[in-house]
Amino acid sequence: MKSTIFALALAAATLCGQDLKPAQILTDSMHPERYLHGVARTPGTVKLHLDIDETGKLRAARAMSGRPDLVGPAFKMLRDYKFAPAQSEGKPFRSALDLELNFRFSPSYTQGQ
């Protein structure tokens, strides 16, 4: 429901010509491999729906799709992420952000690192 309201507000603001800036990722996980202990070394993707408040703080996250064994590590990786809030005419507001995490394993990755 919240994402529907956000989408409608975004569409209305775009039609009215407002200066809109969606929420953005400022920093992500520098070492995602530390969250992948015990996970099969098969590439995969997890799609997350995030609720970012007007200060840029992550308020809620839910998995929309992805390999079940990668969902837990994806949520843990979010601890490393920092966000900039969405803005309308320079004023921050609460919004939603869809994030796709692509897990790829390099040949040098080992479970014990």
RAZI-V455554 format. One record per helix or strand. SS is the DSSP state (a for helix, b for strand). FROM is the first residue (numbers start at 0). TO is the last residue. If there is no record, write none. Layout:
# RAZI-V455554
ss:SS from:FROM to:TO
ss:SS from:FROM to:TO
This chain:
# RAZI-V455554
ss:a from:1 to:14
ss:b from:19 to:20
ss:b from:23 to:26
ss:a from:31 to:34
ss:b from:43 to:51
ss:b from:57 to:65
ss:a from:67 to:79
ss:b from:81 to:83
ss:b from:85 to:87
ss:b from:90 to:92
ss:b from:94 to:102
